[in-house]
Amino acid sequence: MIYYFSGTGNSRWVAERLAEAAEDRLCDMAACLRGQRIPPAVSETETAGFVFPIHGWYAPERVRAFLSAWRMPHANYRYAVCTCGDDVGKGMSRLSKHFPLDAAWSVTMPNTYIPMFSLDSDALCRQKIAEARTRIAGIARSVQRHERVWDVHEGSVPWLKTYIANPLFVRFVIRSKGFHVEEGCTGCGVCVHSCPVGNIRLEDDRPVWNSHCIHCMACVHGCPQKAIQYGKTTQRKGRYRLKDYL
Ligand SMILES: Cc1cc2nc3c(=O)[nH]c(=O)nc-3n(C[C@H](O)[C@H](O)[C@H](O)COP(=O)(O)O)c2cc1C
């Protein structure tokens, strides 16, 4: 079983490619969390994989909540794959302290965090995705052999990023305040359905953000009218759609 969490689709795509290559089944963590459904069980002979994005050099809180609630200690091989734009810091090793893993990988994908950074160029997006395809095939082979691998791109000053910058990022940056919609909004509701944590509702045909946003930017990138903005920073930035590169 491969459990995945995804905002803008990168991690879902990686999970789907892995499931295809390793002939495994998929389960959406967000759907389990939203519906308070118990995740499908894995047997003692099965492997359990977890695929998710890195947010601020650590696993998003929802992913950690899912893993803490995951009560299937008998899976005989547990691995994690995180997707990132650049680097993971100590995020994966910090996670493995609470949730032991037999193997871990990072897969570099196009960056989606436009409040702070610019989108990758088209050429870089294509290059990252092409390299990811090869990497995923290698990960699937290792998973099928139950190899104990630790291949995570931590980047520079990883400890500082995960243990100092992450708590500051979560405390001061991740919040719903700042999202707003411009005139072009048609009230189509794509944002409501694209939010993995069910944080958006429509009121008078306009999106309203509740207070448990995780800043995944799915609403901003997914809006067909490009009408959703975060503060003033996203107005000048492009939008990322994985399907444009596949
Ligand atoms: C809130 C947020 C924080 C992020 N932090 C990092 C980071 O610390 N390091 C990094 O390399 N990429 C970072 N990224 C980029 C994502 O990890 C990357 O684009 C990922 O593939 C997105 O996956 P998704 O499409 O499944 O949501 C961040 C993205 C978001 C939305």
The ligand as an SDF file (V2000), in Angstrom:
LIG
                    3D

 31 33  0  0  0  0  0  0  0  0999 V2000
    4.4580   25.4730    2.2090 C   0  0  0  0  0  0  0  0  0  0  0  0
    5.5400   24.9080    1.3260 C   0  0  0  0  0  0  0  0  0  0  0  0
    6.8340   24.7700    1.8250 C   0  0  0  0  0  0  0  0  0  0  0  0
    7.8370   24.2220    1.0390 C   0  0  0  0  0  0  0  0  0  0  0  0
    9.0700   24.0280    1.5900 N   0  0  0  0  0  0  0  0  0  0  0  0
   10.0350   23.4340    0.8620 C   0  0  0  0  0  0  0  0  0  0  0  0
   11.3040   23.1460    1.4460 C   0  0  0  0  0  0  0  0  0  0  0  0
   11.5460   23.3620    2.6240 O   0  0  0  0  0  0  0  0  0  0  0  0
   12.2570   22.6070    0.6610 N   0  0  0  0  0  0  0  0  0  0  0  0
   12.0380   22.3190   -0.6620 C   0  0  0  0  0  0  0  0  0  0  0  0
   12.9470   21.8370   -1.3330 O   0  0  0  0  0  0  0  0  0  0  0  0
   10.8260   22.5310   -1.2340 N   0  0  0  0  0  0  0  0  0  0  0  0
    9.8240   23.0770   -0.5070 C   0  0  0  0  0  0  0  0  0  0  0  0
    8.5960   23.2820   -1.0630 N   0  0  0  0  0  0  0  0  0  0  0  0
    8.3380   22.7900   -2.4300 C   0  0  0  0  0  0  0  0  0  0  0  0
    7.5540   21.4840   -2.4060 C   0  0  0  0  0  0  0  0  0  0  0  0
    8.0730   20.5850   -1.4500 O   0  0  0  0  0  0  0  0  0  0  0  0
    7.5480   20.7770   -3.7560 C   0  0  0  0  0  0  0  0  0  0  0  0
    7.2200   21.6520   -4.7860 O   0  0  0  0  0  0  0  0  0  0  0  0
    6.6150   19.5790   -3.7250 C   0  0  0  0  0  0  0  0  0  0  0  0
    6.9180   18.7370   -4.8130 O   0  0  0  0  0  0  0  0  0  0  0  0
    5.1450   19.9560   -3.7690 C   0  0  0  0  0  0  0  0  0  0  0  0
    4.3980   18.7580   -3.6870 O   0  0  0  0  0  0  0  0  0  0  0  0
    2.8270   18.6410   -3.9450 P   0  0  0  0  0  0  0  0  0  0  0  0
    2.5830   19.1350   -5.3500 O   0  0  0  0  0  0  0  0  0  0  0  0
    2.5550   17.1960   -3.8090 O   0  0  0  0  0  0  0  0  0  0  0  0
    2.1370   19.4690   -2.9360 O   0  0  0  0  0  0  0  0  0  0  0  0
    7.5730   23.8350   -0.3140 C   0  0  0  0  0  0  0  0  0  0  0  0
    6.2850   24.0090   -0.8260 C   0  0  0  0  0  0  0  0  0  0  0  0
    5.2820   24.5220   -0.0200 C   0  0  0  0  0  0  0  0  0  0  0  0
    3.8900   24.6640   -0.6060 C   0  0  0  0  0  0  0  0  0  0  0  0
  1  2  1  0
  2  3  1  0
  2 30  2  0
  3  4  2  0
  4  5  1  0
  4 28  1  0
  5  6  2  0
  6  7  1  0
  6 13  1  0
  7  8  2  0
  7  9  1  0
  9 10  1  0
 10 11  2  0
 10 12  1  0
 12 13  2  0
 13 14  1  0
 14 15  1  0
 14 28  1  0
 15 16  1  0
 16 17  1  0
 16 18  1  0
 18 19  1  0
 18 20  1  0
 20 21  1  0
 20 22  1  0
 22 23  1  0
 23 24  1  0
 24 25  2  0
 24 26  1  0
 24 27  1  0
 28 29  2  0
 29 30  1  0
 30 31  1  0
M  END
$$$$
